[in-house]
Each structure stands twice: as structure tokens, then as C-alpha cells.
Amino acid sequence: GNAFHDLAALKIIGQPYDIDLVAVKWAVKKKELEPLFWKGMRLFNEQREHFQTGLQTEVFYISEYKDDRPVCLTGHIDVLGVNNTYGMLVIGDHKSGFLDGMHDNQLRGYGYLALQNSPKHDKVMTIQFNVREYTYDRFVYTRKQLDEWYKNMVVPVYGNVAVNPGGHCRFCSRRGQCQAYDELVVKSKQHLSDHFENATPKQLYDAVLAIEKVAEAARQHLRDEAYVNG
């Protein structure tokens, strides 16, 4: 995913790129990365006409704290542009892995942040590029709709300390300090120990993701130790 996004960010805005160097950087096989990259670019080009001006990649936004907006949102937008014909912002998001859930709220969050940073626009189109499936999901939201989304979906999180551990936890940078994640790993080990039939497919899938992430972190620690100690 990281390797794909590195290449896509450069290719889309016409900057030079090197597939070999990116493959080495992220320790992936070029023969797997290259066809996925070109497939993603073909899919993007089918929708490129919507990004008429102001084309940017890898755009980071963070929302401000306000009395009526107590939850800080962040977003790393893959592609951002403007459609002058319809007077709206356009956001593109590449999903280069195997889709394992709905990402509607992620795209709404990106749209919300983009509109907060562009007061002259009141609409945003989001396009999710599902690269492996070679499909896309496209929606248009108004500023009013996304303000309502923030009010009804995001604000209730404020002050709520309940946790909902699952496969999504592998993306959280705080998982190393989270008791709920520790408990998830223990349950995952139990699901993977022997009797797979006692777990639902979703439980088993989340267990595999959790254990793989722990193993990846441990492997990186070993690499770091080997490097430090020569």
C-alpha cells in the first residue's frame, strides 16, 4: 500500500518516479507492485476529467478545536482537485489492498476537512478507487450534509472512552499502549491456536490481521537490534 501510494502521488502530478527504488524502499517485489500500480493509474485516468484544476497529492489536513466541534479530525488525502464546471472540490482515495470493510466515513471525513479548508466551496465529490477490483465508488456531499455528519457521527465520540477493538486496530499508532488491543491479541492467539471452527470467519480474519501486525512489529524490532549491534 505504501509503495503504491508513493508512486501514485508522483505519477499523478507528473513528477519523476522509479518503481525499482520504491520497491526496494518498501521491501516489496517489483513484479507485484508494477502491475498493481499501472492498474491503479488506468483506473484513476478514467475519472481524471473530474480533477480539472488545482491538482495536488498527499494533502494533509487537521481540524481546529471549537466549542461546537470538539473532536479533532485528521486526514491524509491521496488526490485533491477542483471541478470548476460544477463548482466543487474533488477527492480521490486509492484502496490498493483487499477491501475488508466500508470506508464511507473515512471519505466523508476527508470531504469535511477539505471543505473546512476551502470556504468558497460548498460541495465535494469523493471517489474511492478500488484498485484490485478495478471499480470505484463516487459520491457528492454538500457542506450542510457533512456538518450534519460531523454532528451526528463524530461529536458523540467526544468524552466517550469506550473502545471497539478489531481488525482496524492494526492502523492505530497507539495500539502498543492499549489494554483493549492487548486483550484482542490474546483472543486472536486463542482463535489461531487450534480449533478454527469455533471462531466465526470475521473473528478468524481479525485474528490473522492482529497476529500478523504483532509479528511484523517484532520482526522490525529484531532488524533494529541487528543494525544497532552490528
Secondary structure as GFF3:
##gff-version 3
##sequence-region A 1 230
A	DSSP	alpha_helix	2	12	.	.	.	ID=ss1
A	DSSP	alpha_helix	19	25	.	.	.	ID=ss2
A	DSSP	alpha_helix	30	47	.	.	.	ID=ss3
A	DSSP	three_ten_helix	48	50	.	.	.	ID=ss4
A	DSSP	beta_strand	53	62	.	.	.	ID=ss5
A	DSSP	beta_strand	74	83	.	.	.	ID=ss6
A	DSSP	beta_strand	88	95	.	.	.	ID=ss7
A	DSSP	alpha_helix	104	116	.	.	.	ID=ss8
A	DSSP	beta_strand	123	130	.	.	.	ID=ss9
A	DSSP	beta_strand	135	142	.	.	.	ID=ss10
A	DSSP	alpha_helix	143	149	.	.	.	ID=ss11
A	DSSP	pi_helix	150	154	.	.	.	ID=ss12
A	DSSP	three_ten_helix	155	157	.	.	.	ID=ss13
A	DSSP	three_ten_helix	167	171	.	.	.	ID=ss14
A	DSSP	three_ten_helix	175	177	.	.	.	ID=ss15
A	DSSP	alpha_helix	179	193	.	.	.	ID=ss16
A	DSSP	three_ten_helix	196	198	.	.	.	ID=ss17
A	DSSP	alpha_helix	201	228	.	.	.	ID=ss18
###
